[in-house]
Amino acid sequence: MVFRWMVRLTVLVLIAILCAGTLIYYLAAQSLPNYAQNLQFSQAQGSIEIIRDTANVPHIKAENDHDIFFALGFVHAQDRLWHMAMLRRTAQGRLSEVFGARSLETDKLMRRLDLYSYAADSLQYQTAQAQAALSAYAAGVNARIEHINRAALGRGAPEMFLFDSPFAAWQPIDSLALLKLIGFQQSGHLKEEILRAQVSLILEDSDHVEEILPDAPFHIGAKPRSYSSLFTPPLSPTGQRPTDSAQDWAAISDWVLPKRGFAGASNAFAAAPSRSANQGTLLANDPHGALSVPGQWYLAHLELQSGGVIGGSIPGIPLILTGRSDRLGWAITASFADDQDIYMEQLDPARSDYYKTPTGFRRFSTRASIINIKDQKPVTMTLRATTHGPVFSQTQLNLASVTPKGFVPALAWTGFNAKDKTFSAKFELMQAQNIDQALAALEPQITPSENIIMVDQTRIVQKTVGALPRRNTAHQTQGRMPSLGHLSENQWRGMLSYAQNPENKTPEEGILGNTNNKVTAAAFPNHISFSWGDSQRIQRWNRLMQAREIHTKDSFIEAQSDSVSFAAQTLLPLIASDLWYTGQSAPNGSLEQRKKDALDLLASWNGDMNQHDPQPLIYAAWMRALQRRLIQDELGDLSQAFPALEPLFIERVFRDIDGASHWCDIVQTQPIETCAVMAKMALEDALIWLQEHYGRDPSRLEWGMAHRAQHLHPTLGHIPLIGYFLNIIQPTSGGDHTLQRGKTSGHPPHPFHNIHAATYRGVYDLADPNSSVFITTTGQSGHFLSQYYDNFSALWRNQDYIPMSLDLELARAGAIGITHIRPN
């Protein structure tokens, strides 16, 4: 009897699960877009045709530009409505209304930054044409919402059923706020200043600070003072010793404020006709970003009145940010310009609402901001700001460790500008017919600061765009650490002129490229930055470009796909110089034998970070263990703020440049350890770690076991069962310092997970424009039931592409669907 009831109960449970699954599938499937339909909307001014090619890239044709941007808003909302909703809530500081207290720290940061208010103020300063495009785009998004409600299309996205997140009407301000958010995410100097100040408090010798945080590739000008000496009395590390900054940053979403080293990266390079087989210009671009599903980019073709443009857009923003027309191609890389400064504002001892300025004490500007939190009482914040910018809480970003008593930190950033015309600049770029028009169009851009490489039919050019602060030559810290806000020598004196930004027009050698490397040799204050994003990839790129006199689209694709690490080629001979072929015979499986096997494998390795090979994993584990051993005794807990390999630091130590080999000695022990001893100990550490995680035999390891791309769903990917179906995880080649970049997390338990890589790749041949190709990471759709949710993922992993054609008839011939929109 009991058995019979157990069977019945089991059957009932299975039926209930099946019914629930069927219901969930039915509800989710209602929001799958229909790409072949005839629609009418009052906001449309004429006939619109949206052709979805075989890869689901929309090719938009209309009688006027208003309807082009209307249709772009419609297709963005069709495929990425939840994506857009989350981006907007992030910029507004309203995530906690949906996700509760777990996103409160992120919302607090965004409320302090107040990006949405700056976006609202800047709307009136956009050109008339740009404002018209923003309004038309917003109307298109809202038309999709109207269509969802009218046709009962499942709230537009499956996530809308799981979270109580009503989608308010889209406004032009929303698009400007998203562009402002991207600018902040790409400005990483806030983190650099905090870290350098933390290191300066621990290491008494300023030369040691320069060793662990070296300039790339060299320092020009006077070195800044130690951080402690800025204050009277000097700030002591006692009681101020920095804690594990990785834990402190974790309360804020990595996507909103990326950790150090993850703010932005990219490759872009071009060839003039003299270096091209087709005797036309070539251009390649692969901007890097945090991996996710759906990916950051959305491919689209807009047939504007000025001519067709095609490339990568970001849902929520009516722009082709990287791409081409028939006459012009443009590629973007993060410039790593120092456009942020932290100021330590001294409080008035008698009046806590006043702070010291160069002309006396002044009252903070203040206002209240209420954050509504799901299932909890609202939190009211008092937001304070100085003439420099918003005051930050010392409980965030580990600022308490570098803020003396009686001071508060405030952030200055070029993006805090109510007259920001960046959108208009990028809008005009899409319609430029040649390089001269494009350069003129980009002059008003403020943020993000970028290196833009452009090609027209005959010329190539690289230009740094975006506002760059004009600092005083007497600035206390040269913008490298927080400085005193009340000293006149620390104040910005406006911005450098656009003409002063670095520029390189059609160089004699016929090749241009940028991998986030240093672009100027100018001394401070015209230096642009002390902290650049790359010193290694550029070396490999130079070798590849010089290896061929004539380049083709295919050779540019090969360069984008290249997985050879210049850092590995440089460091291994230094570190292993005393270890090559010195191993003694030992029992099979013993640590000594595995060490010998590992060294034998590395001795014949060319530095290719191929996913199928064991050497990249052995090398990466060895370098991680070595760097940890070198810095842990000096930096203590702060060593965890250096999770990624610092090649310039390691090279400096093992070459003993200016006595840097002192890092090899463990300061707490009496014997003096040599670098050879540290290298040997680190290799043993690495092999033990590899045995625990991936296996005992070094020859059976594969880099792809550890270097797995993590395309995770931002809101649901952490849920075990749901994440299994939504996340896309796949082994990849490349690494931190390869052109095919796959930056690793650096943190346990999976330090070699690939979490930051090329989120868009494009190669354009202006001699034969329709042979151009592009790809993104996952797919066009954000709907997990769509066949276009992950149709790009295997292509992306294998360095394959899809056609990038402006030929409407070609798109129509293989269309998966055509949507016709007419005025109502």
N, C-alpha and C positions, 0 to 999 in steps of 0.2 A: 504493500500500500504506500509506504513512504517513498519507495523508488518511483512508483507511478506518479505521485504528486511532484517529485523532483523533476521528472521528465516533463510534466505539464508546465511547471514553473519555468523551466529552461526554455521550452518552446515559446511561452508567452513573452519571456524577456527578449528572445531573439526576434520575435514578431514586432515587439515594441521598438527595438533598435532599428529593425528594417524600416518600420513606418517613420520613425524619427529621421532616419537617413534620407528616406524618400522625400519627406517634407522639406528637409533642409536643402536637398538638391533642387527640388521644385522652386522653392523661394529664391535660392541663389541664381538659378538658371533664368528667372524672369528678367534679371538685369543684364543678361548677355546682349550686347548691342546687335542690332540688325543693320548690316551695312548695305543692304539693297532695298531702298524704300523711297517713296515720294512724300515729301512733307511740305507743309505751308506754315510760315511764320510771318507775323505782321512786321517784325523788325528787319526782315530781308528786303532789300531794295530792288533786286532783280533776280534772274535765274542763277542758281549756284549748282555746280556739279562737283561731287566729292568722289573721286575714283580711288578705290582701294586696290593697290597692286597685289601681286602674289605674296608679298611679305607683310601685307596690311599697312603699308605706308600710304597715307592719304595724299592724293594729288588734287589740289583745290583750284578750280577754275570758276571765275565769276566775271560779271560785267564791270565791276568796279572794286576798288580796294576795300571799301567798307564791308562788302559781302565776303571778301577773302578772309578778313580777320574775324568776321562773324562766324564763318565756317570753321576757322581754326579753334575758336572757343568751343564750338559745338563738338568737334572731334576730340579735343582734349577732355571735355567732360564725358564724352561717350566711353573713352578708354581709361581715364585716370581720375575719376571723380573723387574717390577716397584719397588718392595721392594729393590732389589739389586741396581738399578739405584739411588735411593734416599740415600741409605747408602753410596754409593761411592761419590755422590755429597756432602754429609755432610762432609765426611772425607777430601775432597778436598777443601771445602769452596767455593762451586760453586752452591749453591741453588738459589741465586739471579738471575742467568741466566734464571731460569725457573719461579720463583715465584715473581720476582721483589723486591721492596724495603722492603717488609715485612720480608724478611729473611736476610737483610743486616747485622744486628748485629750478627746473628749467623755466617755468613760467615767471618765477621771481627775476631770473636773469633777463628774460626778454622784456619784462615790464621796466626794468632799470634802463635797458638800452633804448626803449621807446621807439623802435624802428617804424612802427605803424604811424605814429604821429609825424615823423619826418617824411614818410611817404605821402601822407595826406597833404602836408604843406607844399611838397614839391610838385603836385599835380598841375598847379596853375602855371608853373614855369616850363612845362613841356611845350613843344611846338604844336601848332594847331593840328597838323597832320598826325602827330603822335597821339594827341588827346583823342582824335577821332578814331584812331585804331584801337586805343584802349577801351573806348566806349563800345565800339562795334564788337570787340572780343568779349566784353562783359555781357553784351546782349546775346551773343552766341552761347555762352555758358548757361545763361538763364533760360534760353530757349530749350536747351536740353533738359533742364530741371522741369520746365513746363511740360515737355513731352513725356517725361517720366511720370509725372503726376497725372497727366491726362490719360496715358495709356496703361497705367498701373504696372510700370516696369521695375518692380522690386526695389524701389528706393535708389536705384542707380548703381549700387555696388553692394556685394554681399556683406561687407563690413558694417554697412549702415543698419543691418538687422541686429548685429551683435552689440553695437554701441549706440547709445542715445545721443545722436549727433546730427540734429537738423541742419540742413545745408541752407544757409542764408544766401540771399541774392548776391551774386558776384558784383564787385564794383571795380572801377579803374584803379582805385587806391590799392586794392588787394594785389594787383600785378606789380605795382611799384614797390610794395612792401616785400614781396618775394625776391625781387631783384636786389633790394637793400639787404635782405637776409643772406643771400649768396655772397654779397660783398663782405659782410662781417665774417662769414665762415671761412673765407679765403684770406683773411687778415690774421696771421698767426703770431704777431709780435707781442701781443699781450702775454702769451704763455712763455715766450722767450725771455721777456723782461723778468717775470716772476722767477723762473728757473735760474737765471744768471745771478739774481740777487740772493737766492737761496744758497747757491754754490759759493758765492763770494763770502757769505757769512761763515761758512764752514772752513774754506781754504784760506788761510791767512795770506799766502803768497799769490799775488794777482797773476803771476806768470802761470801758476798751476790752473787758475781759472781759464786762462787762454788755451791751455793744453786740452782740457776736457771739453771746452766749448770753442773750438778753433774757428777762426774766420776762414771763409772759403773764397778763393784759394790762398789769400794772404791778407795781412793787415796793413793799411796805409794810415799814417797819422799817429797822433799821440794816443796812448792807451788810457782808458777811463780810470778814475779813482775806484778804490774799493767801496762797496756799498755801505759798510759800517761807518766809514769816515764822513759820509754826507751829513750825519746827525751830530748834535752836540747835547750831551756827551755821546761819543761813538756808540753805535748800536752793537750790543754784545750778542754773540750766538748763544750765550747761556740763557736758557728759557725760551729762546727763539729758534731752536734747532728744527729745521723743517721735517715734517713727517712724510709718510709715503704719499706723494702727490697723486699717484694713480688712484688711490682710494678717494681722495678728496674730489677729484674731477668726476668720479663715477656718478655722483648725485645729479649731475647735469648730463643730458643726453649727448652721447658722442657725436651724433649727427648734427646737433645744434651748435655745439662748440667742440670741434674735433680736438683730440689730444695732440700734443706736440708731435710734429712730423706728419700729421694727417690733414692739415688745413687745406692743402691743395698741391697739385703737382701735374705735370703734363709734358708732352713732347710736341714740338712743331718744327718742321723744316721744309725748305723750298729750294728749288733749282731753277736757275735762269735758262733761257733757251739755249745758251752756249753749252750747257751741261746736260741737256735733255735730248734723248734719241729722237723724239718727235719734233724737236726744234720749237717747242712751246714751253710754257712754265709748268712746273710740277709743285704740288703742295700736299703735305701730310700733317695730320693732327690727331693726337689721342689725349684729350684731357682726362685726368685721373680723379677719382673720387671714391667715397665709401661705397662698397658693394651692397646692393639691396635688391629686393624683388617687390614691385617692379623697379627697374633701373631709373636713374635720374633723368635720362634723356628720352625724347620722343621725336622720331624722324618725321619730317613733313616736307612737302613741296607746295609753295605758294606761287601761283601765277599772277604776280603783281602787274600793275599797269606799266611799271618801269622795266619789267622783265621777270622771268621766273627765278626763284631762289629755292634752294633745297639744302637740307642739313639737319642739325640737331636743335630742337627746341626743348624748353622745360615747361611741363604742364603748369599753367597759371600765368605764363608770360608770353605775350604775342610777339615773339622775336625768333629769328633763326640766329642763334648765338655763334655757331660755328658751321661753315658750309660754303656754298658757292653759288654763283650765277653762271651764265655762259661767258661772262667777261671778267669776273673777279672772284677770287677765292680768299677766304679769311680763316685763320687758325688762331687759337688762344692758348696761352700758357700762363700759369700764375707767376707774377713778377717777383713775389716775395719782398716787395718794397716795404720799408718801415713806415707805415702810415698810422701807427698807434703809439701813444706814450701813456704810461701810468704816472700820475702826479700824486705825491704825498702831500695832502693838504693839512696844514697845521691849524688845529682848533684854537679858538680864543679861550684861554683858561677861565675867563669870567662869563663867557656867553657861548654855550655849546652849539648854538645855531649860527655862529659866525666862524669864518675861516680866514686865514691870512693871505693876502694878495701882495703883489709888488707895490701897491699904492695904499695899503692899510687893510683893516679887517672888513669883511663883507659878509652879508647874510646869505646862507644857502637858499637857493630857490627850492621850494618844497611843494609837493602835492600828494594827495592820497590816491591809492589805487587798490581796488578790491578784486581779489582773485576768488572766484567761485570754485568750489571743490566738490566733486561728486561724493555724495553720502557723508559729507562733513560740513561743518560751519565754514563760511567764507573767511578768508584771511585778508586783513587790511594792511597794506604796506604804506609806509611814508617814504616816498621817493625824494631823494635830495640830489641836487646838481650844483656844480660850480661853473665858473666861466670856461673851464676845460671840458667838462662833460659830466656824465652821471657818476655819482658816488657809489662804489661797490661795497657790498657786505664783506667783512673780513672772514665770515664763516664760509664763503665760497672761494673756490680757486686757490685755496691755501694762502690767501693774502695775509692772514694773521701772522704767518711766519716771517713776513718782511715788512710789516707795518708797525712802527714804534708807537708807544703809548702817547696819546695826545695828537695823533694824526689819523686821517682817513684816506683811503685810496680813491682817486677819480680817474676816469679813462678819457683821454682825448683820441679822437679818430676822425679821419677826413670824411667819413660817411655821415657824421653828425652835421649835415648840411641841408637846410630846408629848401635850398634852391638847386638841388641836385638834378641835373639834366641828363643823367646817364642813359635813361631809356630813350630819350630823343636822339642821342648820339648813335646808339646801336640801331635805332629805327632807320636813321639816315644811311647808315652803313649798308643795310640791306638793299638800298636803292642806288648806291654809288655805281658808276660805270667804269671807274678806273681808280688807280692807287691815289692820285692827287685828290679826287673827290672823297675817297675813303678817309684819308688822313685828315682832311678838313672836317669831315663829319664827326670824327672821334675826339676832337679837341675838348668838347664840354664834359667828357666822361670823368666822373669823380671816383666811383668805386663800383666794382672791384678794380684794383690796380692790376693790369695785365700786360704781358708782352704779346702783341698781335703781329703775326707774320701774314703778309698779304701778297698776292700775285695778281697781275692782270695779264694781258696777252704777251707782254714783252718784258715786264719788270718784276722784281721781287723787293720787298722791304720789310724790315722789322722795326717796330716802334713800341716803346713803353707808354701806355696810356693810363690815365687816372691821376688824381691829385696827389702830389708828393709834398710833404711839409718842408718849409724852409726853416731850418734850425740855426741857432746861433753857434758860431765857432767855439764859444766859451761854454757851451752846454755841459753841465756837470757829468752826465753819463753818456752823452752822445746818443741818447735814445735807446741805450742797450739795457738799462736797468731803470727802475722807478727813480724819479728825481723830485726835488723840492718844488712845490707848486708856487711858492711865494717869491722865488728868485727870478729876476727879470731875464737873466741869461738862459733860463730854461724854457722860456715861452717861444711858441711858434711865431714866426714873423711872416705869416701868410703862406702861400704855396709857391713852389717853383713854377716858372712859366712852362707852357706846353712845349715850347721850342727847346727848353733845357732837358726835357726827358730824353733818354738815350734813343738814338735812331740810327739805322744802318740801311742805306738804300743801294740796291743792286751792287754788291761788292764785286771787286775785280775777279775773285775766284769763282763767282757764279753760284755760290751755295750759302744759304743762311739756315741757322738752326738754334733752337733754345730748348734746354731740358730743365729749366728752372735754375740754370747756372748763372754765375756772376756776369753782368752785361756791361759793366763800366769799371774802369780803373781809377775813377775820380776819388779824391780824398774827401773825408767828412768836411763840410756838411752836404756835399753834392754826391755822396757815395751811393745813394738810393737805399742800400741796406748793408748791414754787417752779417746778416744771417740769410744765406741763400739756400735754395732747396736741393741743390745737386752739385757734387764735385766729381762724380763717378760716371754717370750715364753719358755726360758730354764727351768724356774721353773715348768711350766706345763708339759713339756716334761719329766723332771726328775720324776715327780709323775707317769706319765703313764708308764714309763719304769720300775719303781720300783714296780708297782702294779702287774706285772706278772713275774714269775720266768722264764717262757718259752714263747718265741715270735714266731709268724708266719707271713707269708706275710699279712694275714688279720689284725693282730694286728698292723702292721706297717701302713697299709692303714687307720685303725681307728685313728692312731696318726696323720697322715697327714690331716685327715678330722676333727680333733677335733676343736671345736669352743668355748671352755670354756676359758674365760679371767681370768688369774691369777691376773691381775691388778685390775679387778672389784672385785674379791673376797677379795683382800687386802684393797682397798681404801674405798669401801662402808661402812664397819663397822667403819672405822675411821671417815669418813665425816658425816655419819648419826647417830653417836652414841647419840647425844643429840636430835634427831628428831624422832626416832622410836616411833610409837604409842603415839605421843603427840598431834595429831591433835584434834581439837574440832569439834563438829557437826556444819555443815554450810549448806546453801542452795545448792541444786543440781546445778552443773555447775559453782559454784563460784570458785575463785582461791583457797580459803582455802580448799574446798572440793576436788578439783583436786589434791592439794598438798597431802592431806591425802590419796587419792586413789593411787597416784604414790608411796608414801612411803610404803603403804601396799603391792603393787605389788613387790617392790624391796626387801622388808623384807623376802620374801619367794623365792627369785631368787638365782640360783646357779652359776650365771656368764656366762651362755651359751648364746653366741651371735647368737641365732637362728633367721633366717630371718622372721619367722612367729610370733615371740613374741614381746610384747610391751616393756618389761624391757630394752633390749639393747638400744633402741632409747631414752628412758627416761634417762638412765644412761649416754649415750654419750652426750646428750644435756646438762645434768647437769654438767658433768665434763668440757665441753667446756666453759660453762658460768662461772663456778667457777675459772678456770685458768685465764680467761680473767679478772675477777674481782681482782684476786690476783696480777697480774703483770702490769695491765694497768696504775695504778697511778705511779709506779716506772719507767716503761720503755717507757711510752708514745706511740708514733707511732711504736717504735721498737717491741712492744708487738705483732704486726701482723707477726713478724718473727717466732712466736711460735704458729702456727696454730694447732699443734697436742698436745694431752695430754702428759705431761711429768710425768709419774707415780712416779719416784724417787723424783722429786721436791715436788709434792703434798703430798707424804707420809712424807717427811722430815718436811714440814710445819705443818701438822696436828699432827705429833708426837712431834713437837717442839724440834727437834734435834738441839742442840747448839743454841737455841733461834730463830729458823727459823720461828716461828709463827708470827714474826713481819710483814711478808708479808700479814697477814690478816688485818692489820690496814691500813686504807686509809690515806696516809700521808698528804693529803690536808685538812682533816677535823680535828676538835678539839677533838671529842670523840675518844676513842680507841676501834676500832671494834675488836671483838673476831672472832675466826675461826668458831664458831657455828653460829654467826650472818651472816658471809659471806656465809656459806653453805646454810642457809635458803634463803638468798637473791638470790643466784645463782639458787636454785631450782625454785624459783618464775620466774626468768628470763627465765629459760629453758621451763617451762610450758607455758608461754606466747608465746614464740617463736614456740613451738610445735603446739599450737592452731592456730597460724597464717599460719602455713605451712602444717600441717597434720590433724588437728582436735582437738576438745575440750576434748573428752573423752579419758583419758590415756589408758583405758583397750582395746580400739579399734585400738590402734596404732600397727604398725608392723615395725620391723627393716628393712625389705626388702623394705618398702616404700622409705626409704632414702638411704639405703646401696645397691645401684644398680651399678653393674659392668659396667664400661664405656669402651667397646671395640670400640674405635672410629677410623675411617679411617684417617690417619695422614694428608692427603692433601685435601680430599673432605668431610670429616665428619662434618665440620663446616657449610656447605651449607645446609639450612633447608630442602628442599625437597629431595635433593640427599642424605643427611645424614640419612634421615629416612630409605632409602633402604640399605645403606651401613653399618651403625653402628649397633652393636649388644649390646643391653642394657638389663640387666636382674638382678633381685633381688638375693642377695647372703647372706649367713651367714658369720660368722667370723668378724674380726675387726683388729684394729691396733696391738693388743697384744695377738692374738690367733695363734695357730699353723696353722690353716686354715686362713692364713693371708689375710686380705682385707683392705689395708691401705687407709684411707679416705683422701680426698683432704684438709680438714681443712678450706677452704676458701669459703665465700659466693659466690653465693646464694645457693650452694649445698655442705655444708661442709662435708656431710657424704657419698658422692659419692665414690664408690670403684674404685680407679684409679691405684692401685699398688698391685699386688697379685702374686700367683704362676703362672708363665707362662709355666711351664713344671712340670709334676709330674711323677715320676717313682719309682717302687718298684721291686727289683730284688731278686730272691731266687736262689743262686748258687747251691743248692742241686737239684733243679729242674728248670734249667734256662729258659726253654720254657714256664713255668707258669708265668714268669715275666710280668709286665704290665706297660703301660705308657700312657700319654695323654698330649695334649697342649690345648691352650685356645680356639681357634676358628676352624681352619681347615688347611689342607695342602695348599690349593690354595689361591692365592691372587686375583683371578678373581671373581668378585661379581656375575657373572652368573653361576658359577660352583656349583654343588651340594656339593662340598668339601670345599666351602668357609666358611661354618658355621656348618658343621656336627659334630664337636667336642664340640660346645658351651654348649649344654644341658648336655652332659656327664661331662664336666668340672665343670659346676655349681653344679651338683648332686654328685660330687666326685666319678664318675665312670671312667673306664679306657678301653683301648683296649689291645689285646694281644701283647706281645713284644717277638716275636719268631724269632729265627735264622733258622727255618725249611723252606727251600725253597720250598719243595713239598707242605707244608701246605699253603704257600702263593700262590703258583700256582693253587692249588685246588679251591681257592675262588677268583681268580684274576679278577679285573675289566678290565684288559687289560695288554698285554705284548708287549713291544717294543723290536725289534731286531735291533741291529746296527752292520754293518759289514764294513770292509775297502772298500774304493772306488777304 
